[in-house]
Amino acid sequence: MSLEELREEIQTIDREIVEKIAQRTYVADTIAQVKAEKDLPTTDEEQEQAVMDRAGENAQRFDVDANLVKAMFRLLIELNKVEQRESR
Ligand SMILES: C=C(O[C@@H]1C=C(C(=O)O)C=C[C@H]1O)C(=O)O
């Protein structure tokens, strides 16, 4: 594969990553609505720990740096909470 073709592959993957982040944010918005109806707080630390544990397990499964993957998920969780607080 040429450098150009490999970079095109990266470009496609980058778009898919952003699409998945958008999907995750959309589901979190729906979760925010359910929480508002049930009068539950935005933050659920137990669920956050479960998400972080899974991120670490998946990183190991795909042989990527667990600390990097966990740092990314920490950011995604914080993004969702900002979004959720704005939507309720
Ligand atoms: C999306 C939720 O809300 C918050 C955001 C989370 C996330 O982005 O994974 C996890 C827990 C909550 O603090 C949820 O409760 O599931």
PDB file of the backbone (N, CA, C, O) and the ligand in Angstrom, with CONECT records:
HET    LIG  A 101      16
ATOM      1  N   MET A   1       0.846  -1.212   0.000  1.00  0.00           N
ATOM      2  CA  MET A   1       0.000   0.000   0.000  1.00  0.00           C
ATOM      3  C   MET A   1       0.872   1.250   0.000  1.00  0.00           C
ATOM      4  O   MET A   1       1.903   1.285   0.671  1.00  0.00           O
ATOM      5  N   SER A   2       0.472   2.267  -0.740  1.00  0.00           N
ATOM      6  CA  SER A   2       1.253   3.505  -0.786  1.00  0.00           C
ATOM      7  C   SER A   2       0.956   4.360   0.454  1.00  0.00           C
ATOM      8  O   SER A   2      -0.008   4.117   1.180  1.00  0.00           O
ATOM      9  N   LEU A   3       1.804   5.357   0.671  1.00  0.00           N
ATOM     10  CA  LEU A   3       1.594   6.287   1.794  1.00  0.00           C
ATOM     11  C   LEU A   3       0.231   6.977   1.660  1.00  0.00           C
ATOM     12  O   LEU A   3      -0.493   7.155   2.639  1.00  0.00           O
ATOM     13  N   GLU A   4      -0.093   7.353   0.436  1.00  0.00           N
ATOM     14  CA  GLU A   4      -1.371   8.043   0.187  1.00  0.00           C
ATOM     15  C   GLU A   4      -2.565   7.145   0.534  1.00  0.00           C
ATOM     16  O   GLU A   4      -3.530   7.583   1.161  1.00  0.00           O
ATOM     17  N   GLU A   5      -2.473   5.884   0.111  1.00  0.00           N
ATOM     18  CA  GLU A   5      -3.577   4.944   0.400  1.00  0.00           C
ATOM     19  C   GLU A   5      -3.707   4.696   1.903  1.00  0.00           C
ATOM     20  O   GLU A   5      -4.812   4.612   2.439  1.00  0.00           O
ATOM     21  N   LEU A   6      -2.568   4.581   2.566  1.00  0.00           N
ATOM     22  CA  LEU A   6      -2.605   4.359   4.016  1.00  0.00           C
ATOM     23  C   LEU A   6      -3.221   5.557   4.734  1.00  0.00           C
ATOM     24  O   LEU A   6      -3.965   5.404   5.702  1.00  0.00           O
ATOM     25  N   ARG A   7      -2.890   6.775   4.231  1.00  0.00           N
ATOM     26  CA  ARG A   7      -3.465   7.979   4.860  1.00  0.00           C
ATOM     27  C   ARG A   7      -4.960   8.102   4.584  1.00  0.00           C
ATOM     28  O   ARG A   7      -5.706   8.652   5.394  1.00  0.00           O
ATOM     29  N   GLU A   8      -5.384   7.592   3.446  1.00  0.00           N
ATOM     30  CA  GLU A   8      -6.825   7.570   3.159  1.00  0.00           C
ATOM     31  C   GLU A   8      -7.530   6.628   4.140  1.00  0.00           C
ATOM     32  O   GLU A   8      -8.632   6.905   4.612  1.00  0.00           O
ATOM     33  N   GLU A   9      -6.865   5.510   4.430  1.00  0.00           N
ATOM     34  CA  GLU A   9      -7.437   4.563   5.395  1.00  0.00           C
ATOM     35  C   GLU A   9      -7.564   5.226   6.773  1.00  0.00           C
ATOM     36  O   GLU A   9      -8.578   5.075   7.456  1.00  0.00           O
ATOM     37  N   ILE A  10      -6.516   5.963   7.168  1.00  0.00           N
ATOM     38  CA  ILE A  10      -6.561   6.701   8.450  1.00  0.00           C
ATOM     39  C   ILE A  10      -7.720   7.708   8.437  1.00  0.00           C
ATOM     40  O   ILE A  10      -8.439   7.859   9.425  1.00  0.00           O
ATOM     41  N   GLN A  11      -7.882   8.385   7.307  1.00  0.00           N
ATOM     42  CA  GLN A  11      -8.946   9.402   7.189  1.00  0.00           C
ATOM     43  C   GLN A  11     -10.327   8.769   7.404  1.00  0.00           C
ATOM     44  O   GLN A  11     -11.182   9.329   8.090  1.00  0.00           O
ATOM     45  N   THR A  12     -10.522   7.593   6.805  1.00  0.00           N
ATOM     46  CA  THR A  12     -11.804   6.890   6.966  1.00  0.00           C
ATOM     47  C   THR A  12     -12.003   6.497   8.424  1.00  0.00           C
ATOM     48  O   THR A  12     -13.084   6.682   8.982  1.00  0.00           O
ATOM     49  N   ILE A  13     -10.957   5.955   9.038  1.00  0.00           N
ATOM     50  CA  ILE A  13     -11.056   5.537  10.449  1.00  0.00           C
ATOM     51  C   ILE A  13     -11.351   6.750  11.335  1.00  0.00           C
ATOM     52  O   ILE A  13     -12.172   6.661  12.248  1.00  0.00           O
ATOM     53  N   ASP A  14     -10.693   7.876  11.074  1.00  0.00           N
ATOM     54  CA  ASP A  14     -10.910   9.089  11.881  1.00  0.00           C
ATOM     55  C   ASP A  14     -12.370   9.546  11.804  1.00  0.00           C
ATOM     56  O   ASP A  14     -12.957   9.968  12.800  1.00  0.00           O
ATOM     57  N   ARG A  15     -12.945   9.450  10.591  1.00  0.00           N
ATOM     58  CA  ARG A  15     -14.348   9.845  10.429  1.00  0.00           C
ATOM     59  C   ARG A  15     -15.247   8.891  11.230  1.00  0.00           C
ATOM     60  O   ARG A  15     -16.213   9.322  11.860  1.00  0.00           O
ATOM     61  N   GLU A  16     -14.921   7.600  11.197  1.00  0.00           N
ATOM     62  CA  GLU A  16     -15.715   6.606  11.928  1.00  0.00           C
ATOM     63  C   GLU A  16     -15.619   6.838  13.441  1.00  0.00           C
ATOM     64  O   GLU A  16     -16.600   6.668  14.165  1.00  0.00           O
ATOM     65  N   ILE A  17     -14.424   7.228  13.908  1.00  0.00           N
ATOM     66  CA  ILE A  17     -14.259   7.507  15.349  1.00  0.00           C
ATOM     67  C   ILE A  17     -15.181   8.658  15.761  1.00  0.00           C
ATOM     68  O   ILE A  17     -15.869   8.587  16.779  1.00  0.00           O
ATOM     69  N   VAL A  18     -15.179   9.727  14.941  1.00  0.00           N
ATOM     70  CA  VAL A  18     -16.018  10.898  15.271  1.00  0.00           C
ATOM     71  C   VAL A  18     -17.501  10.513  15.215  1.00  0.00           C
ATOM     72  O   VAL A  18     -18.299  10.964  16.036  1.00  0.00           O
ATOM     73  N   GLU A  19     -17.860   9.671  14.233  1.00  0.00           N
ATOM     74  CA  GLU A  19     -19.257   9.214  14.123  1.00  0.00           C
ATOM     75  C   GLU A  19     -19.657   8.438  15.390  1.00  0.00           C
ATOM     76  O   GLU A  19     -20.757   8.620  15.911  1.00  0.00           O
ATOM     77  N   LYS A  20     -18.769   7.585  15.873  1.00  0.00           N
ATOM     78  CA  LYS A  20     -19.058   6.809  17.086  1.00  0.00           C
ATOM     79  C   LYS A  20     -19.164   7.721  18.314  1.00  0.00           C
ATOM     80  O   LYS A  20     -19.999   7.494  19.189  1.00  0.00           O
ATOM     81  N   ILE A  21     -18.311   8.758  18.374  1.00  0.00           N
ATOM     82  CA  ILE A  21     -18.403   9.707  19.497  1.00  0.00           C
ATOM     83  C   ILE A  21     -19.761  10.409  19.462  1.00  0.00           C
ATOM     84  O   ILE A  21     -20.399  10.595  20.497  1.00  0.00           O
ATOM     85  N   ALA A  22     -20.198  10.800  18.249  1.00  0.00           N
ATOM     86  CA  ALA A  22     -21.504  11.460  18.109  1.00  0.00           C
ATOM     87  C   ALA A  22     -22.629  10.520  18.555  1.00  0.00           C
ATOM     88  O   ALA A  22     -23.567  10.945  19.229  1.00  0.00           O
ATOM     89  N   GLN A  23     -22.532   9.247  18.177  1.00  0.00           N
ATOM     90  CA  GLN A  23     -23.551   8.259  18.582  1.00  0.00           C
ATOM     91  C   GLN A  23     -23.576   8.107  20.098  1.00  0.00           C
ATOM     92  O   GLN A  23     -24.641   8.038  20.711  1.00  0.00           O
ATOM     93  N   ARG A  24     -22.375   8.055  20.697  1.00  0.00           N
ATOM     94  CA  ARG A  24     -22.280   7.896  22.161  1.00  0.00           C
ATOM     95  C   ARG A  24     -22.922   9.101  22.859  1.00  0.00           C
ATOM     96  O   ARG A  24     -23.648   8.949  23.841  1.00  0.00           O
ATOM     97  N   THR A  25     -22.641  10.299  22.333  1.00  0.00           N
ATOM     98  CA  THR A  25     -23.191  11.529  22.911  1.00  0.00           C
ATOM     99  C   THR A  25     -24.717  11.545  22.779  1.00  0.00           C
ATOM    100  O   THR A  25     -25.424  11.985  23.685  1.00  0.00           O
ATOM    101  N   TYR A  26     -25.211  11.057  21.632  1.00  0.00           N
ATOM    102  CA  TYR A  26     -26.664  11.023  21.404  1.00  0.00           C
ATOM    103  C   TYR A  26     -27.340  10.096  22.425  1.00  0.00           C
ATOM    104  O   TYR A  26     -28.376  10.442  22.992  1.00  0.00           O
ATOM    105  N   VAL A  27     -26.749   8.926  22.650  1.00  0.00           N
ATOM    106  CA  VAL A  27     -27.335   7.992  23.630  1.00  0.00           C
ATOM    107  C   VAL A  27     -27.296   8.609  25.032  1.00  0.00           C
ATOM    108  O   VAL A  27     -28.241   8.470  25.808  1.00  0.00           O
ATOM    109  N   ALA A  28     -26.182   9.296  25.345  1.00  0.00           N
ATOM    110  CA  ALA A  28     -26.067   9.943  26.666  1.00  0.00           C
ATOM    111  C   ALA A  28     -27.127  11.025  26.846  1.00  0.00           C
ATOM    112  O   ALA A  28     -27.627  11.222  27.953  1.00  0.00           O
ATOM    113  N   ASP A  29     -27.473  11.727  25.769  1.00  0.00           N
ATOM    114  CA  ASP A  29     -28.540  12.739  25.834  1.00  0.00           C
ATOM    115  C   ASP A  29     -29.870  12.087  26.192  1.00  0.00           C
ATOM    116  O   ASP A  29     -30.655  12.625  26.972  1.00  0.00           O
ATOM    117  N   THR A  30     -30.105  10.911  25.602  1.00  0.00           N
ATOM    118  CA  THR A  30     -31.344  10.179  25.895  1.00  0.00           C
ATOM    119  C   THR A  30     -31.323   9.706  27.345  1.00  0.00           C
ATOM    120  O   THR A  30     -32.339   9.757  28.038  1.00  0.00           O
ATOM    121  N   ILE A  31     -30.147   9.240  27.804  1.00  0.00           N
ATOM    122  CA  ILE A  31     -30.012   8.835  29.210  1.00  0.00           C
ATOM    123  C   ILE A  31     -30.316  10.029  30.125  1.00  0.00           C
ATOM    124  O   ILE A  31     -30.949   9.871  31.169  1.00  0.00           O
ATOM    125  N   ALA A  32     -29.864  11.215  29.729  1.00  0.00           N
ATOM    126  CA  ALA A  32     -30.109  12.434  30.528  1.00  0.00           C
ATOM    127  C   ALA A  32     -31.604  12.679  30.683  1.00  0.00           C
ATOM    128  O   ALA A  32     -32.066  13.075  31.753  1.00  0.00           O
ATOM    129  N   GLN A  33     -32.363  12.440  29.608  1.00  0.00           N
ATOM    130  CA  GLN A  33     -33.820  12.635  29.677  1.00  0.00           C
ATOM    131  C   GLN A  33     -34.449  11.642  30.657  1.00  0.00           C
ATOM    132  O   GLN A  33     -35.313  12.004  31.456  1.00  0.00           O
ATOM    133  N   VAL A  34     -33.997  10.370  30.581  1.00  0.00           N
ATOM    134  CA  VAL A  34     -34.528   9.342  31.493  1.00  0.00           C
ATOM    135  C   VAL A  34     -34.199   9.716  32.939  1.00  0.00           C
ATOM    136  O   VAL A  34     -35.039   9.589  33.829  1.00  0.00           O
ATOM    137  N   LYS A  35     -32.957  10.182  33.162  1.00  0.00           N
ATOM    138  CA  LYS A  35     -32.550  10.572  34.520  1.00  0.00           C
ATOM    139  C   LYS A  35     -33.386  11.748  35.025  1.00  0.00           C
ATOM    140  O   LYS A  35     -33.772  11.789  36.193  1.00  0.00           O
ATOM    141  N   ALA A  36     -33.663  12.712  34.126  1.00  0.00           N
ATOM    142  CA  ALA A  36     -34.461  13.876  34.528  1.00  0.00           C
ATOM    143  C   ALA A  36     -35.861  13.427  34.960  1.00  0.00           C
ATOM    144  O   ALA A  36     -36.397  13.906  35.959  1.00  0.00           O
ATOM    145  N   GLU A  37     -36.449  12.494  34.186  1.00  0.00           N
ATOM    146  CA  GLU A  37     -37.793  11.983  34.517  1.00  0.00           C
ATOM    147  C   GLU A  37     -37.807  11.281  35.871  1.00  0.00           C
ATOM    148  O   GLU A  37     -38.774  11.379  36.626  1.00  0.00           O
ATOM    149  N   LYS A  38     -36.713  10.566  36.166  1.00  0.00           N
ATOM    150  CA  LYS A  38     -36.635   9.791  37.416  1.00  0.00           C
ATOM    151  C   LYS A  38     -35.998  10.585  38.553  1.00  0.00           C
ATOM    152  O   LYS A  38     -35.791  10.070  39.652  1.00  0.00           O
ATOM    153  N   ASP A  39     -35.687  11.869  38.259  1.00  0.00           N
ATOM    154  CA  ASP A  39     -35.048  12.743  39.242  1.00  0.00           C
ATOM    155  C   ASP A  39     -33.723  12.168  39.765  1.00  0.00           C
ATOM    156  O   ASP A  39     -33.432  12.234  40.960  1.00  0.00           O
ATOM    157  N   LEU A  40     -32.934  11.606  38.851  1.00  0.00           N
ATOM    158  CA  LEU A  40     -31.627  11.039  39.213  1.00  0.00           C
ATOM    159  C   LEU A  40     -30.515  12.035  38.875  1.00  0.00           C
ATOM    160  O   LEU A  40     -30.660  12.833  37.949  1.00  0.00           O
ATOM    161  N   PRO A  41     -29.414  11.993  39.613  1.00  0.00           N
ATOM    162  CA  PRO A  41     -28.311  12.921  39.304  1.00  0.00           C
ATOM    163  C   PRO A  41     -27.617  12.569  37.987  1.00  0.00           C
ATOM    164  O   PRO A  41     -27.687  11.430  37.527  1.00  0.00           O
ATOM    165  N   THR A  42     -26.947  13.557  37.383  1.00  0.00           N
ATOM    166  CA  THR A  42     -26.229  13.343  36.115  1.00  0.00           C
ATOM    167  C   THR A  42     -25.103  12.336  36.307  1.00  0.00           C
ATOM    168  O   THR A  42     -24.943  11.412  35.509  1.00  0.00           O
ATOM    169  N   THR A  43     -24.327  12.519  37.365  1.00  0.00           N
ATOM    170  CA  THR A  43     -23.155  11.657  37.582  1.00  0.00           C
ATOM    171  C   THR A  43     -23.549  10.339  38.247  1.00  0.00           C
ATOM    172  O   THR A  43     -24.279  10.316  39.238  1.00  0.00           O
ATOM    173  N   ASP A  44     -23.042   9.236  37.671  1.00  0.00           N
ATOM    174  CA  ASP A  44     -23.211   7.909  38.273  1.00  0.00           C
ATOM    175  C   ASP A  44     -21.807   7.298  38.354  1.00  0.00           C
ATOM    176  O   ASP A  44     -21.308   6.738  37.378  1.00  0.00           O
ATOM    177  N   GLU A  45     -21.186   7.411  39.515  1.00  0.00           N
ATOM    178  CA  GLU A  45     -19.785   6.994  39.655  1.00  0.00           C
ATOM    179  C   GLU A  45     -19.586   5.495  39.448  1.00  0.00           C
ATOM    180  O   GLU A  45     -18.568   5.067  38.906  1.00  0.00           O
ATOM    181  N   GLU A  46     -20.569   4.697  39.885  1.00  0.00           N
ATOM    182  CA  GLU A  46     -20.468   3.241  39.702  1.00  0.00           C
ATOM    183  C   GLU A  46     -20.432   2.899  38.209  1.00  0.00           C
ATOM    184  O   GLU A  46     -19.625   2.082  37.765  1.00  0.00           O
ATOM    185  N   GLN A  47     -21.326   3.544  37.443  1.00  0.00           N
ATOM    186  CA  GLN A  47     -21.361   3.311  35.987  1.00  0.00           C
ATOM    187  C   GLN A  47     -20.061   3.807  35.334  1.00  0.00           C
ATOM    188  O   GLN A  47     -19.528   3.160  34.432  1.00  0.00           O
ATOM    189  N   GLU A  48     -19.561   4.954  35.795  1.00  0.00           N
ATOM    190  CA  GLU A  48     -18.298   5.476  35.236  1.00  0.00           C
ATOM    191  C   GLU A  48     -17.163   4.476  35.468  1.00  0.00           C
ATOM    192  O   GLU A  48     -16.330   4.254  34.590  1.00  0.00           O
ATOM    193  N   GLN A  49     -17.142   3.871  36.672  1.00  0.00           N
ATOM    194  CA  GLN A  49     -16.089   2.884  36.966  1.00  0.00           C
ATOM    195  C   GLN A  49     -16.217   1.674  36.050  1.00  0.00           C
ATOM    196  O   GLN A  49     -15.217   1.135  35.575  1.00  0.00           O
ATOM    197  N   ALA A  50     -17.471   1.248  35.806  1.00  0.00           N
ATOM    198  CA  ALA A  50     -17.706   0.098  34.912  1.00  0.00           C
ATOM    199  C   ALA A  50     -17.224   0.432  33.491  1.00  0.00           C
ATOM    200  O   ALA A  50     -16.616  -0.404  32.823  1.00  0.00           O
ATOM    201  N   VAL A  51     -17.504   1.664  33.039  1.00  0.00           N
ATOM    202  CA  VAL A  51     -17.070   2.099  31.692  1.00  0.00           C
ATOM    203  C   VAL A  51     -15.537   2.093  31.624  1.00  0.00           C
ATOM    204  O   VAL A  51     -14.955   1.622  30.647  1.00  0.00           O
ATOM    205  N   MET A  52     -14.893   2.619  32.669  1.00  0.00           N
ATOM    206  CA  MET A  52     -13.422   2.687  32.690  1.00  0.00           C
ATOM    207  C   MET A  52     -12.804   1.284  32.741  1.00  0.00           C
ATOM    208  O   MET A  52     -11.802   1.018  32.077  1.00  0.00           O
ATOM    209  N   ASP A  53     -13.408   0.389  33.534  1.00  0.00           N
ATOM    210  CA  ASP A  53     -12.898  -0.985  33.619  1.00  0.00           C
ATOM    211  C   ASP A  53     -12.994  -1.675  32.255  1.00  0.00           C
ATOM    212  O   ASP A  53     -12.061  -2.346  31.813  1.00  0.00           O
ATOM    213  N   ARG A  54     -14.146  -1.492  31.601  1.00  0.00           N
ATOM    214  CA  ARG A  54     -14.331  -2.100  30.263  1.00  0.00           C
ATOM    215  C   ARG A  54     -13.331  -1.530  29.267  1.00  0.00           C
ATOM    216  O   ARG A  54     -12.792  -2.256  28.432  1.00  0.00           O
ATOM    217  N   ALA A  55     -13.086  -0.210  29.362  1.00  0.00           N
ATOM    218  CA  ALA A  55     -12.122   0.431  28.438  1.00  0.00           C
ATOM    219  C   ALA A  55     -10.744  -0.219  28.590  1.00  0.00           C
ATOM    220  O   ALA A  55     -10.059  -0.490  27.604  1.00  0.00           O
ATOM    221  N   GLY A  56     -10.351  -0.463  29.851  1.00  0.00           N
ATOM    222  CA  GLY A  56      -9.057  -1.097  30.115  1.00  0.00           C
ATOM    223  C   GLY A  56      -9.009  -2.523  29.563  1.00  0.00           C
ATOM    224  O   GLY A  56      -8.015  -2.938  28.968  1.00  0.00           O
ATOM    225  N   GLU A  57     -10.112  -3.270  29.773  1.00  0.00           N
ATOM    226  CA  GLU A  57     -10.182  -4.651  29.273  1.00  0.00           C
ATOM    227  C   GLU A  57     -10.117  -4.680  27.739  1.00  0.00           C
ATOM    228  O   GLU A  57      -9.406  -5.495  27.151  1.00  0.00           O
ATOM    229  N   ASN A  58     -10.870  -3.780  27.110  1.00  0.00           N
ATOM    230  CA  ASN A  58     -10.872  -3.742  25.634  1.00  0.00           C
ATOM    231  C   ASN A  58      -9.503  -3.329  25.093  1.00  0.00           C
ATOM    232  O   ASN A  58      -9.062  -3.832  24.060  1.00  0.00           O
ATOM    233  N   ALA A  59      -8.838  -2.419  25.790  1.00  0.00           N
ATOM    234  CA  ALA A  59      -7.493  -2.015  25.364  1.00  0.00           C
ATOM    235  C   ALA A  59      -6.560  -3.223  25.368  1.00  0.00           C
ATOM    236  O   ALA A  59      -5.793  -3.443  24.431  1.00  0.00           O
ATOM    237  N   GLN A  60      -6.649  -4.007  26.458  1.00  0.00           N
ATOM    238  CA  GLN A  60      -5.797  -5.212  26.544  1.00  0.00           C
ATOM    239  C   GLN A  60      -6.128  -6.204  25.443  1.00  0.00           C
ATOM    240  O   GLN A  60      -5.245  -6.811  24.837  1.00  0.00           O
ATOM    241  N   ARG A  61      -7.440  -6.354  25.198  1.00  0.00           N
ATOM    242  CA  ARG A  61      -7.896  -7.307  24.163  1.00  0.00           C
ATOM    243  C   ARG A  61      -7.317  -6.943  22.803  1.00  0.00           C
ATOM    244  O   ARG A  61      -6.927  -7.825  22.038  1.00  0.00           O
ATOM    245  N   PHE A  62      -7.258  -5.643  22.494  1.00  0.00           N
ATOM    246  CA  PHE A  62      -6.771  -5.208  21.181  1.00  0.00           C
ATOM    247  C   PHE A  62      -5.305  -4.752  21.224  1.00  0.00           C
ATOM    248  O   PHE A  62      -4.788  -4.170  20.270  1.00  0.00           O
ATOM    249  N   ASP A  63      -4.661  -5.031  22.350  1.00  0.00           N
ATOM    250  CA  ASP A  63      -3.225  -4.760  22.493  1.00  0.00           C
ATOM    251  C   ASP A  63      -2.862  -3.291  22.230  1.00  0.00           C
ATOM    252  O   ASP A  63      -1.901  -2.989  21.522  1.00  0.00           O
ATOM    253  N   VAL A  64      -3.656  -2.392  22.820  1.00  0.00           N
ATOM    254  CA  VAL A  64      -3.294  -0.971  22.790  1.00  0.00           C
ATOM    255  C   VAL A  64      -3.096  -0.467  24.226  1.00  0.00           C
ATOM    256  O   VAL A  64      -3.555  -1.091  25.183  1.00  0.00           O
ATOM    257  N   ASP A  65      -2.413   0.660  24.356  1.00  0.00           N
ATOM    258  CA  ASP A  65      -2.057   1.186  25.672  1.00  0.00           C
ATOM    259  C   ASP A  65      -3.314   1.491  26.522  1.00  0.00           C
ATOM    260  O   ASP A  65      -4.113   2.361  26.176  1.00  0.00           O
ATOM    261  N   ALA A  66      -3.467   0.754  27.639  1.00  0.00           N
ATOM    262  CA  ALA A  66      -4.665   0.896  28.471  1.00  0.00           C
ATOM    263  C   ALA A  66      -4.774   2.298  29.069  1.00  0.00           C
ATOM    264  O   ALA A  66      -5.876   2.833  29.192  1.00  0.00           O
ATOM    265  N   ASN A  67      -3.632   2.902  29.445  1.00  0.00           N
ATOM    266  CA  ASN A  67      -3.682   4.243  30.038  1.00  0.00           C
ATOM    267  C   ASN A  67      -4.184   5.282  29.033  1.00  0.00           C
ATOM    268  O   ASN A  67      -4.951   6.181  29.377  1.00  0.00           O
ATOM    269  N   LEU A  68      -3.732   5.136  27.781  1.00  0.00           N
ATOM    270  CA  LEU A  68      -4.176   6.063  26.734  1.00  0.00           C
ATOM    271  C   LEU A  68      -5.682   5.910  26.493  1.00  0.00           C
ATOM    272  O   LEU A  68      -6.411   6.898  26.416  1.00  0.00           O
ATOM    273  N   VAL A  69      -6.137   4.650  26.376  1.00  0.00           N
ATOM    274  CA  VAL A  69      -7.560   4.400  26.110  1.00  0.00           C
ATOM    275  C   VAL A  69      -8.406   4.919  27.282  1.00  0.00           C
ATOM    276  O   VAL A  69      -9.458   5.525  27.078  1.00  0.00           O
ATOM    277  N   LYS A  70      -7.934   4.673  28.505  1.00  0.00           N
ATOM    278  CA  LYS A  70      -8.688   5.142  29.676  1.00  0.00           C
ATOM    279  C   LYS A  70      -8.739   6.674  29.726  1.00  0.00           C
ATOM    280  O   LYS A  70      -9.764   7.253  30.087  1.00  0.00           O
ATOM    281  N   ALA A  71      -7.632   7.323  29.363  1.00  0.00           N
ATOM    282  CA  ALA A  71      -7.616   8.796  29.349  1.00  0.00           C
ATOM    283  C   ALA A  71      -8.643   9.321  28.331  1.00  0.00           C
ATOM    284  O   ALA A  71      -9.321  10.317  28.582  1.00  0.00           O
ATOM    285  N   MET A  72      -8.746   8.645  27.191  1.00  0.00           N
ATOM    286  CA  MET A  72      -9.723   9.060  26.183  1.00  0.00           C
ATOM    287  C   MET A  72     -11.145   8.867  26.701  1.00  0.00           C
ATOM    288  O   MET A  72     -12.008   9.718  26.486  1.00  0.00           O
ATOM    289  N   PHE A  73     -11.390   7.739  27.391  1.00  0.00           N
ATOM    290  CA  PHE A  73     -12.734   7.500  27.914  1.00  0.00           C
ATOM    291  C   PHE A  73     -13.084   8.479  29.039  1.00  0.00           C
ATOM    292  O   PHE A  73     -14.242   8.868  29.192  1.00  0.00           O
ATOM    293  N   ARG A  74     -12.072   8.874  29.827  1.00  0.00           N
ATOM    294  CA  ARG A  74     -12.329   9.867  30.879  1.00  0.00           C
ATOM    295  C   ARG A  74     -12.838  11.174  30.238  1.00  0.00           C
ATOM    296  O   ARG A  74     -13.770  11.812  30.728  1.00  0.00           O
ATOM    297  N   LEU A  75     -12.181  11.543  29.116  1.00  0.00           N
ATOM    298  CA  LEU A  75     -12.606  12.739  28.382  1.00  0.00           C
ATOM    299  C   LEU A  75     -14.024  12.588  27.824  1.00  0.00           C
ATOM    300  O   LEU A  75     -14.839  13.506  27.911  1.00  0.00           O
ATOM    301  N   LEU A  76     -14.303  11.404  27.246  1.00  0.00           N
ATOM    302  CA  LEU A  76     -15.637  11.169  26.672  1.00  0.00           C
ATOM    303  C   LEU A  76     -16.718  11.256  27.753  1.00  0.00           C
ATOM    304  O   LEU A  76     -17.788  11.820  27.527  1.00  0.00           O
ATOM    305  N   ILE A  77     -16.428  10.693  28.926  1.00  0.00           N
ATOM    306  CA  ILE A  77     -17.396  10.748  30.030  1.00  0.00           C
ATOM    307  C   ILE A  77     -17.638  12.203  30.441  1.00  0.00           C
ATOM    308  O   ILE A  77     -18.781  12.616  30.635  1.00  0.00           O
ATOM    309  N   GLU A  78     -16.542  12.986  30.574  1.00  0.00           N
ATOM    310  CA  GLU A  78     -16.687  14.390  30.982  1.00  0.00           C
ATOM    311  C   GLU A  78     -17.486  15.178  29.945  1.00  0.00           C
ATOM    312  O   GLU A  78     -18.336  16.000  30.289  1.00  0.00           O
ATOM    313  N   LEU A  79     -17.194  14.907  28.658  1.00  0.00           N
ATOM    314  CA  LEU A  79     -17.949  15.548  27.561  1.00  0.00           C
ATOM    315  C   LEU A  79     -19.439  15.264  27.704  1.00  0.00           C
ATOM    316  O   LEU A  79     -20.270  16.166  27.599  1.00  0.00           O
ATOM    317  N   ASN A  80     -19.762  13.990  27.945  1.00  0.00           N
ATOM    318  CA  ASN A  80     -21.167  13.591  28.075  1.00  0.00           C
ATOM    319  C   ASN A  80     -21.839  14.292  29.243  1.00  0.00           C
ATOM    320  O   ASN A  80     -22.994  14.706  29.145  1.00  0.00           O
ATOM    321  N   LYS A  81     -21.116  14.425  30.348  1.00  0.00           N
ATOM    322  CA  LYS A  81     -21.744  15.039  31.521  1.00  0.00           C
ATOM    323  C   LYS A  81     -22.018  16.523  31.289  1.00  0.00           C
ATOM    324  O   LYS A  81     -23.034  17.049  31.744  1.00  0.00           O
ATOM    325  N   VAL A  82     -21.104  17.200  30.578  1.00  0.00           N
ATOM    326  CA  VAL A  82     -21.340  18.616  30.228  1.00  0.00           C
ATOM    327  C   VAL A  82     -22.596  18.696  29.361  1.00  0.00           C
ATOM    328  O   VAL A  82     -23.481  19.517  29.600  1.00  0.00           O
ATOM    329  N   GLU A  83     -22.657  17.826  28.349  1.00  0.00           N
ATOM    330  CA  GLU A  83     -23.792  17.781  27.414  1.00  0.00           C
ATOM    331  C   GLU A  83     -25.088  17.465  28.165  1.00  0.00           C
ATOM    332  O   GLU A  83     -26.119  18.097  27.931  1.00  0.00           O
ATOM    333  N   GLN A  84     -25.026  16.479  29.072  1.00  0.00           N
ATOM    334  CA  GLN A  84     -26.219  16.066  29.819  1.00  0.00           C
ATOM    335  C   GLN A  84     -26.729  17.201  30.714  1.00  0.00           C
ATOM    336  O   GLN A  84     -27.934  17.415  30.841  1.00  0.00           O
ATOM    337  N   ARG A  85     -25.785  17.925  31.331  1.00  0.00           N
ATOM    338  CA  ARG A  85     -26.200  19.022  32.224  1.00  0.00           C
ATOM    339  C   ARG A  85     -26.859  20.139  31.429  1.00  0.00           C
ATOM    340  O   ARG A  85     -27.763  20.814  31.921  1.00  0.00           O
ATOM    341  N   GLU A  86     -26.395  20.332  30.182  1.00  0.00           N
ATOM    342  CA  GLU A  86     -26.980  21.381  29.340  1.00  0.00           C
ATOM    343  C   GLU A  86     -28.373  20.996  28.849  1.00  0.00           C
ATOM    344  O   GLU A  86     -29.209  21.862  28.590  1.00  0.00           O
ATOM    345  N   SER A  87     -28.620  19.670  28.721  1.00  0.00           N
ATOM    346  CA  SER A  87     -29.885  19.240  28.110  1.00  0.00           C
ATOM    347  C   SER A  87     -30.981  18.959  29.143  1.00  0.00           C
ATOM    348  O   SER A  87     -32.058  18.494  28.770  1.00  0.00           O
ATOM    349  N   ARG A  88     -30.740  19.226  30.415  1.00  0.00           N
ATOM    350  CA  ARG A  88     -31.807  18.997  31.404  1.00  0.00           C
ATOM    351  C   ARG A  88     -32.142  20.223  32.248  1.00  0.00           C
ATOM    352  O   ARG A  88     -33.018  20.159  33.110  1.00  0.00           O
TER     353      ARG A  88
HETATM  354  C1  LIG A 101     -24.182   8.242  30.329  1.00  0.00           C
HETATM  355  C2  LIG A 101     -24.355   8.266  31.644  1.00  0.00           C
HETATM  356  O1  LIG A 101     -24.119   9.418  32.422  1.00  0.00           O
HETATM  357  C3  LIG A 101     -22.820   9.750  32.919  1.00  0.00           C
HETATM  358  C4  LIG A 101     -21.832   9.531  31.839  1.00  0.00           C
HETATM  359  C5  LIG A 101     -21.262   8.291  31.672  1.00  0.00           C
HETATM  360  C6  LIG A 101     -20.566   7.927  30.396  1.00  0.00           C
HETATM  361  O2  LIG A 101     -20.328   8.819  29.563  1.00  0.00           O
HETATM  362  O3  LIG A 101     -20.267   6.732  30.191  1.00  0.00           O
HETATM  363  C7  LIG A 101     -21.338   7.346  32.720  1.00  0.00           C
HETATM  364  C8  LIG A 101     -21.970   7.628  33.890  1.00  0.00           C
HETATM  365  C9  LIG A 101     -22.572   8.949  34.189  1.00  0.00           C
HETATM  366  O4  LIG A 101     -21.740   9.665  35.080  1.00  0.00           O
HETATM  367  C10 LIG A 101     -24.877   7.100  32.385  1.00  0.00           C
HETATM  368  O5  LIG A 101     -25.295   7.241  33.541  1.00  0.00           O
HETATM  369  O6  LIG A 101     -24.883   5.977  31.814  1.00  0.00           O
CONECT  354  355
CONECT  355  354  356  367
CONECT  356  355  357
CONECT  357  356  358  365
CONECT  358  357  359
CONECT  359  358  360  363
CONECT  360  359  361  362
CONECT  361  360
CONECT  362  360
CONECT  363  359  364
CONECT  364  363  365
CONECT  365  357  364  366
CONECT  366  365
CONECT  367  355  368  369
CONECT  368  367
CONECT  369  367
END
